[in-house]
Amino acid sequence: MLELLAQTGLNAVYAASYISLVAVGLVLIFGVMGVVNFAHGELFMAGAYCIVALYADMHLPFFVAVAVGLIFVGLLGILMEKTLFRPLKDNPLGGLVASIGFLMILQALAVLGFGVRMEHIPPVTQEVITFSDKVRLPVARLYVIVAAIVFLSALWYFLKRTKFGWALRASAQDPQAAELQGISITQTARIAMFIGAGLAGLAGALTAPLVSVNPHMGHSVIVTAFIVIIVGGVGSLEGAIVASVAYAIVHTFVTTFYDGVLADIVGLSLMLLVLIVKPTGLFGSVDRA
């Protein structure tokens, strides 16, 4: 039993890692731009298909493909900011609807480019870290965990210790006051979209060899991300990380000891419970970001 608990705990850490990358990116975009990006799950999917194209088909080194995927999806985010969200910055509902349209476009492009079949990518490595006979951590999963720690730590440093990071935080807290101080709202929105989209692409690229890649894989990811940011507090990066860990632990343990459907129900119930007790979420406030 102890070994099963330990293995489930490792599985939860892996799940929390990629969920937190997606959720933090989504929170950053909302915090700076005030936009609910429903296409964020498809950015995760786009990162995964970068690995299909570059690593599985073109045989580029895996981490080169991951880096290209991160940059490509980040640039895709900038394209979304310029063509969708910037023209509709005074119409949040319009931006939400536009993101749903972009979601469908990305799915259609994935189907045109790769078909509807599930892609099974060759494993990056067969190495496994063995703690005991029944407690193992595949190195491919360790890559996801390490990447989450490194990139989220780098994001924290960027936001807390750099001028651009201060500008992003100022824009999130009070856009009008930030603009009066000479901060370009357009520039901060562009940076936020690049980072937020890039984190989603990174998560998709790193997990691609561990899952079945398909044009609709972003659906479950975006639902999970929304649950996480609502539980953590809309606009709170710290809340997104804490809620990612909590959700991953609950969902993984319930799936292991019962089944996945019940785990989804428990996850939604957890969100409802938090909203009943604290409507703004664990770390949320009445103000945006």
Secondary structure, 3 states (H helix, E strand, C coil): CHHHHHHHHHHHHHHHHHHHHHHHHHHHHHHHHCCCCCCHHHHHHHHHHHHHHHHHHCCCCHHHHHHHHHHHHHHHHHHHHHHHHCCCCCCHHHHHHHHHHHHHHHHHHHHHHHCCCCECCCCCCCCEEECCCCCEEEHHHHHHHHHHHHHHHHHHHHHHHCHHHHHHHHHHHCHHHHHHCCCCHHHHHHHHHHHHHHHHHHHHHHHHHHCCECCCCHHHHHHHHHHHHHHHCCCCHHHHHHHHHHHHHHHHHHHHHCCHHHHHHHHHHHHHHHHHHCCCCCCCCCCCC
